[in-house]
Structures are given as C-alpha cells and as structure tokens.
Amino acid sequence: MITKTGTAHWEGDLKSGSGTISSQSGALKDVAYGFATRFEGKAGSNPEELIGAAHAACFSMALANMLAGAGITGVKINSTSAISLDRDDAGFSITKAHLTTQISADADPADILEIAQEAKANCPVSRVLNAEVTMDATVV
C-alpha cells in the first residue's frame, strides 16, 4: 500500500482565520488558504482546486497507462477537472467533477475516446469522489 500525506494548519475562525497547506513531497509548502481564497476568489489555494488538480493528474496518468496498454504511442494529454461546491441541507458538498481533456495520440480517435471514458470511470480519484464525474474529451 502507498500512503501519501498532506497537512493543513489553521488559526482563527472560519471567515477571518487563515491557514497553510503543505504536501509530503514539498511540492506545496505553506501555501496560504482561507475563506476568501475558497469563497471570494482571492489569491491563494483551496481544497476544491487541490482535488481538481489531483483528479486531472490521476486521470491523465490512468489514460496514458491505458493507451500504452493498447499499444498507442505519441501520447500527449492536457486535462482540467472542475470541482463544483454547492450549498445543500448539510452545508456544502462537492457535487460534481467535470473533466476536460485534450488528447493527441497515434490512433483512431474513436479508440482513444473509448479508452478515455474507461480512464474517467476507473482512475482512483474518480472512484473516491462521491459526486457525478463527467467529461468532455477532444482528440487533437
């Protein structure tokens, strides 16, 4: 089993408090986050964009692996995952993750798109999200 960690530090109340996040690898180190970065578009990070980045990265890696397994070469993938945070009876919930991906590879576009659908459904981050996961894929 592989275990990776992320850490968060927070001080103060929700609206006026602030915090920092870091990743085990050091790729993120003391990156600022807070209410304004999450809900008001201020500079800094937030949990939803981190989930989006993780989802886009996971999907892209899974797709690359599946394309290679199908003997497809010349692969280039650019992906974005838009994470939707909506207010509900429980407060706020992540309700949707939408992947947008552009794929370039040496194969029939229909084959590439079929494999992309499999990667969307089966990458580990897609499976962990308890939300609708949709995708727009383009072969370029």
N, C-alpha and C positions, 0 to 999 in steps of 0.2 A: 504494500500500500504506500502511496505517495501522499505526504501531507505538507501543504504549504500554508503559511500564515500571513495575515495582515493584521496590523494593530491600529488602534484609534485611541486618541487622548482627547478628553472633552473637559471644559471648565465652564461653569455658569449654567444659566437656564437655557431653554430652547432658543428663544428669539435673540437674546443679547449675548449668549455664550459663544464660544468658538472652540475649534479643535484642530487636530492634525492627524493625518493618516500616514502610515508607512507600510512598506512591504518587506517581507523577509529578505528578498534579494537586494534590497536597497534601491531598486529602480524608482520607487516612490519613497521619499524621505521627508517627513514632517511637512507634507502638503496640507495647506490650510483648507478647512471646510467649515460650514456653519449654515445657519438658517438662510442667510442671504444668498449663499452660493447654491443652495438647494432649491429655494422657492422664489428668489428675486433676480436671478441671472447675474449676480455679482461674480467677480473673478475668484477662482478657487475651484475646488472639486466638490463632488457629492456622491453618495452611494449609487445613484442610478447611472451616472456616466461610467463609474467603475465597473458596474455589472455589464453595461453596454460594451465597454472595451473588452472585458473578459469574454463575453458572448461572441463578439466579432472575431476575436483571436482564436477561440476554441473552434468555431465553425470553420474558419479558414484553414486551420490545421487539419481538421477532420476531412474537409473536402479535398485538400491536397493529398492526403493519405489515400482516400478512396479513389481519386483519379489515378494516382500512381498504381494502385492495385488493379485498376482496369487497363493498365498499360498506356495510359495517356501521358504525354510529355509536353514540354513547353508551357507549363502551368504558371499563370500569374493571377492572383486573386486580390481584389480590394473589397473589403467588407465594412459595413457600418451596422450596428444594432441600436435601434432607437427604443429606449425603455420608457414605457408610459406609467406614470404615477398618478393615480386617480383617488379622489376623496370618495369614501364609502361609509357604510354604517360603523365599520371598525376603526375609522380614522383615515388612513391612507393605505393603499395596496398597489403593488406593481401588478398591472392587469394585462400588459401586452409587451411583447418584444418583437420588433419588426426588423428583419434582416434585409439590407440592400447590398447586393454583391455584383461585382463585375468580374467575369472570369474570361481569361484568354487561355486557350489550350489547343493543341493539335489533335482535334477530334470533332466528330459530328456534334453540332450544338444541341440537338435533342438528347444525345447521350450524356453530355455534360450537365444539362439541366435536370435530367433524371437523377443523376448522382448527387447534384446539389440538393435536391429535395430530401434524399436519404440522409445527407450530412446535416441538414437543418433539423430533421427529426431525431437524429441519433447522437449529435455531439453532446458531451457530458453537461455543458452549461445549458443547452436547450432542455435536456432532461431534468435538470434540477429546478428550472423555473416553473412555478405553478401558475403559469399565465399562458395565454394564447401566443404562439410563436408563428409569425407569418414571414413571407419573404418575397422580394422582387429580385429576380436574377436575370442578368443580361450576359450573353456570350459576346465578347468583342474581338 
